[in-house]
Amino acid sequence: MKLFNKFQVEKDFNRFICFGTKFVNLQEPDCYAYGNTKKEAIKNFLEKEKEVKKFKNSNYTKQFSKYCISNNITKDDADALNFKEFLLLFDKVTNRPYFQ
């Protein structure tokens, strides 16, 4: 296991997994990435992280936030949703899949 400033890389059977410091579990797909080599796992993770940041700053995210505010959905309520419930609600509100 090698610990970097923003992420960690470990051998996972015949592949490598790279995950960030905010890793929760494997059900949160934006927290990790796989690769056949350490370099590939890191590259895939950094690309995914870049896409997630870009998405979080998008108009879709702002639209979803406005929806939550107007429907009295608190941050705790949103955090309590499991990932599948969140994706379904996000898709319904924005008419756009969370991950394409």
C-alpha positions, 0 to 999 in steps of 0.5 A, a space after each residue: 500500500 502506498 499513501 499519497 497526499 490525495 489518494 491511496 493505491 493498493 493491489 486488488 487481486 490482479 488489478 490495482 485500485 486507487 481511492 481518495 481520502 474521502 473513500 466511503 465504500 465501493 457503492 460510491 463509484 466516484 471514490 475510486 478507480 481501477 487499473 491494470 497498473 498503478 499508473 493506470 489506476 491513478 490516471 483513471 482516478 484523477 480523470 474521474 475526480 476531475 469529471 466529478 468536480 466539473 459535474 458538481 459545479 454544473 447547472 444540474 447540481 445547482 438545479 438539484 440544490 434549488 429543488 432540495 431547498 424548495 422542497 425542504 430537503 435538508 442536507 441530512 435528508 439528502 445524506 440519508 438517501 442511499 446512492 440509488 435513491 439519490 440517483 433516482 431523485 437526481 434523474 427525476 429532477 434534472 432529466 439527466 443521468 448523474 453519470 453518463 
